[in-house]
Amino acid sequence: MPVKSDKRILVVANETIEGEVLHKAMRDSAAAEVHVIAPALNSRLRYWISDEDEDEANRSAADRLAACLARLREAGLDARGSVGDADPLQALADGLRFFPADEIIIATHPEGRSNWLARNFVEQARSRFAQPILHVVVDSVSRRDHVELPAAA
């Protein structure tokens, strides 16, 4: 039976959604209500060429999200989720409209493999939103997942 709490965590992750450190960060807040957003990612070229590719991006995101939610629920978390906008900053803003979170967790690939980091998504989110943001780096290649601390101001 999931534990209810006033603490609400909004998670934004896509391919990184199954990272062990990400799941540990969510489990460490076991009394929290969690909402996971998986942006439906598609390349810009595919976005303009075909609706079928957009549907495939939505299906892939939905499949990853379902597996993540099942795992979180098995761990006793009150977890829900949704497929979000392809733009992760927009997906985060949309998510906060219907799920006012106390904390945000963003999971990315490591530097050099992450389009989100190349577009400065984490820092943009930190400057735009008041909630504390935990950045989890999921490195499925080297298996060195970790929490990335914010740069000193």
KAKA-V92379 format. One record per pair of residues at least 24 apart in sequence whose C-alpha atoms are under 7 Angstrom apart, sorted by the first residue. I is the first residue (numbers start at 0). J is the second residue. If there is no record, write none. Layout:
# KAKA-V92379
i=I j=J
i=I j=J
This chain:
# KAKA-V92379
i=0 j=75
i=1 j=75
i=1 j=76
i=1 j=77
i=2 j=30
i=2 j=75
i=2 j=76
i=2 j=77
i=3 j=30
i=3 j=31
i=3 j=32
i=3 j=77
i=4 j=30
i=4 j=31
i=4 j=32
i=5 j=31
i=6 j=31
i=6 j=32
i=6 j=101
i=7 j=31
i=7 j=32
i=7 j=33
i=7 j=100
i=7 j=101
i=7 j=102
i=8 j=32
i=8 j=33
i=8 j=34
i=8 j=100
i=8 j=101
i=8 j=102
i=8 j=103
i=9 j=33
i=9 j=34
i=9 j=35
i=9 j=100
i=9 j=102
i=9 j=103
i=9 j=104
i=10 j=34
i=10 j=35
i=10 j=36
i=10 j=103
i=10 j=104
i=10 j=105
i=11 j=35
i=11 j=36
i=11 j=37
i=11 j=91
i=11 j=104
i=11 j=105
i=11 j=106
i=12 j=36
i=12 j=37
i=12 j=105
i=12 j=106
i=12 j=107
i=13 j=37
i=13 j=38
i=13 j=60
i=15 j=106
i=15 j=107
i=15 j=108
i=15 j=137
i=16 j=63
i=16 j=67
i=17 j=67
i=18 j=137
i=20 j=144
i=20 j=145
i=21 j=106
i=21 j=135
i=29 j=76
i=31 j=77
i=32 j=76
i=32 j=77
i=32 j=78
i=33 j=77
i=33 j=78
i=33 j=79
i=34 j=78
i=34 j=79
i=34 j=80
i=35 j=79
i=35 j=80
i=35 j=81
i=36 j=80
i=36 j=81
i=36 j=82
i=36 j=83
i=37 j=64
i=37 j=81
i=37 j=82
i=37 j=83
i=38 j=82
i=38 j=83
i=38 j=84
i=38 j=85
i=38 j=87
i=38 j=90
i=39 j=82
i=39 j=83
i=39 j=84
i=39 j=85
i=40 j=85
i=41 j=85
i=57 j=82
i=88 j=120
i=88 j=124
i=101 j=130
i=102 j=130
i=102 j=131
i=102 j=132
i=103 j=130
i=103 j=131
i=103 j=132
i=103 j=133
i=104 j=132
i=104 j=133
i=104 j=134
i=105 j=133
i=105 j=134
i=105 j=135
i=106 j=134
i=106 j=135
i=106 j=136
i=106 j=137
i=107 j=135
i=107 j=136
i=107 j=137
i=108 j=136
i=108 j=137
i=108 j=138
i=109 j=136
i=109 j=137
i=109 j=138
